[in-house]
Amino acid sequence: MSEATDRPVDDDAWAKACAEDLEAEKARRRSQYGPPPGSAAEELRKLVDAVADKVSSLQSPLFGAAAQGTVQQIIKQAKSVVEPVIERNPGVFDHIAAAGNELLAAYRSAVEGQERHWTHGAGNPAGTEEKAGDPTDPRDEGPAAGEHIDLD
C-alpha cells in the first residue's frame, strides 16, 4: 500500500477550508471597516438610546429642575414603548428597511430617467435643428396628426 492510502480522508476538508477562509475574510473586514451594522431593530434601539442620551445631556438654563425631570420621564416612557415593539417584531424593521431601500432605488431610477429626458435635447437649446426620435421607443409616435372621430 502506498502512503497516500494509509491516511484517513477528510470528506469535509473543502467545507472546513472554505469556512476558515470566510472567517479570515470577515476578521479582515472587521479590522478594516469596523463591526458590520446590526439588524434594523438593533440599529433602531441604538438610535433611540443615542437620542435619549443626547436629550438627557442637554443642560440649558432655560430648563429648570422640574423641566429636566419631565424630560427624563418622557425619555423613559418613550423607551418603555419602543423596547417591547422592537423585541416582539424585530423582523418587521428589517422588512421596513428593505422596503425603504426599494423605494429609494425606484426614486433614483425615476429621477435618472427624467434627467435623461430633460438633457436629451440639451445640445440644441435654440431649437434650430429637428430632433430625431428613437424609432424603437414606443412612446415616440412621431408628430401628432389630427384624426376625425365621428360621435354620431
N, C-alpha and C positions, 0 to 999 in steps of 0.2 A: 504494500500500500504506500501511496505517496504521502508526503507530509500534509498536503492540502486537504486530503480526505480525513485525516485524523482530527482536525479541528472541527468543533461544532459550528454549524452555520447559523447565523443570527438572521432570522426571517424579517425582523423589524429594523434591520440596520439602516435602511434607507429612510424609514419614517423617523427613527431616532436622530439621524444626521440632519434631516430637514427641520425637525423640532429644535435642535441645538442651533442651527443657523438662524432660524426665526427668532429665537430668544436673544441671540447675539445681536441681530439687527434691531430688535426692539430696545435693547440696552443701549446700543449706539445712538438711536434716535432720541431716547430719553435724555442721554447725556448732552446731545447736541441741541435739542429743541425744548427740553423740559418735559414734564409729565403731560400725557395727552389729556384733552378735555374729557370730563366725565359725561355721564348721560345728561340729557336735558333737565331731568329732575334734580340731579346733583348741582348742575350749574344754576338752576333757579334758586335752590337752597343757598348757594354761595352768594348769589346776588342779593337775596333778602337779608342775609347776615351782614353783607358789606354795607348795604343801605342803612340797616339798623345801627351798625357801629358808627357810621358817618353821622347820622342824625343825632345819635346819643352823644357824640363827641362835640357837637356844636355848643359852644358856650357863648351865649350872646347876652350883653347887658339888657337887651330888650326882654329877654325871658327871665322871669322871676323863678324862685324856687318852686312855686306851685306849677308854673308852666313846664319846667323841666320834669317834674313828677308826672304831669299829664302826658308829655311826650314819651316818657319811659313806659307808661301804661299803654299808650297806643301801640308802641313798638311790640310790647309783649302780646297784646291782643292780636296784632297782625301776624306775628309768628305763630301764635297758637291756632290761627285759622289756616295759615298756609301749610304748616307742617303735616297735619293729617291728610290734606288733599294730596300732597306730594307722596306721602307714604302709601296711600291707598291706590294711587293711579300713576306710578312712575312711567309706565309705557305711554300714557296719554301725552305727556310732554315731549317724548321722542317723536310721536306722530305729528304733534303741532309744529315742532321744529322742522320736520321733513316737509310738511305742507308749506311752511313759510319759505323754505328753500325752493320748492317748486313754484310758488307764486313769484318769487324773486327772479327765477330763471325765465318764467313766462313774461314778466315785465321787461326784462332785459332784451328778450327776443323781439317783443313788440316795439320797443324804443329803437333798437338797431334797425329793424325793418323800416320804420318810419324815417329814421335818419337817412337810410339809403334812398328812400323815395324822395326826400327833400333835396338830397345832394345829387341825384341822378342827372339833373339838368343844370347843375351849378356852373358848368363851363360855358353856358350860354345865357348869361344874365339879361342881355338885351332882347333876346328872343329873335335874333336875326336869322337863325337857321331853323329849319323844321326839325324837330326831334323825332328820330326814328323809333318806332315802337318795337317791342320784342315780339316776334311772331309766335313764340311758344308760350307767351303769357296769356292765359285765358281771360284775364281782365282787360287786356288791350284789344278791344274790338274795332279799333280804327275810329275815324271820325263818325260822330253821331249823325245818322241820316233820319230825316223825318219819315214817319210811317203813318198812313191813314188808318184809323181804327173805326169801323162802322159800328155805332152803338145801337142802331135800329134793328 
